[in-house]
Amino acid sequence: MIKVHAWIDDDGLLLDFEASGHAGTGPRGFDIVCAAFTVLARTAYSALAGLPGAMVEGRAARPGSLDFHVKSMPGEVRERALGMSVYLFEGLSALAREFPEAVEIRAEQRRE
């Protein structure tokens, strides 16, 4: 199972993201749930990290894991970052609804 633990601020902006595990819905290299999850999570990470002035640290310590932390997000790109956060959670939530045995998401609000 892929387990996600995320922390968001009061507006819904992603602050921290931790994901680990494998969906187990298909053979290695052919698991559509893992592939969908990977595309969503890696794209969100690289898009957030690529925003001008953003400071985002991340790592994939081993296959099946991705952690990242938004250290700072300038006000001028905050709305874009918020949109990316919403997009990520909509996509991951859709996966979790369709494949509840393979994806679990836990999100907590954090006041910064």
C-alpha positions, 0 to 999 in steps of 0.5 A, spaced: 500 500 500 502 507 498 501 511 504 501 518 504 502 523 510 501 530 508 501 537 512 497 543 509 496 550 511 490 554 513 489 555 505 490 548 503 498 550 501 502 543 501 507 544 506 510 537 507 509 531 504 511 524 505 509 518 501 512 510 501 510 504 499 507 500 493 500 499 490 501 492 489 496 492 484 500 489 478 507 486 477 513 491 478 514 496 472 506 495 470 502 497 476 498 503 473 496 505 480 504 506 482 505 509 475 499 514 476 501 516 483 508 517 481 507 521 476 502 526 480 507 526 486 514 527 482 510 532 478 508 536 484 514 536 487 518 538 481 513 544 479 513 546 486 520 546 487 521 550 480 517 556 482 521 562 482 524 564 489 521 557 492 525 553 497 523 546 497 527 540 499 526 533 497 528 526 497 527 519 494 531 515 499 529 509 496 524 506 491 517 507 493 518 513 497 518 521 496 518 526 501 519 533 500 518 540 505 516 547 502 521 551 506 518 558 503 514 560 498 514 567 496 507 571 496 508 572 488 507 565 486 503 562 492 497 562 488 500 558 483 503 553 489 496 553 492 493 550 485 498 545 484 497 543 491 489 542 490 491 539 483 495 533 487 490 532 492 485 531 487 489 526 483 491 522 489 484 522 492 481 520 486 486 514 486 484 513 493 477 512 492 478 508 486 483 503 489 482 504 497 486 497 498 492 501 494 492 508 496 491 511 503 492 519 504 492 522 511 492 530 511 493 534 517 492 542 517 498 545 520 498 553 522 505 556 520 
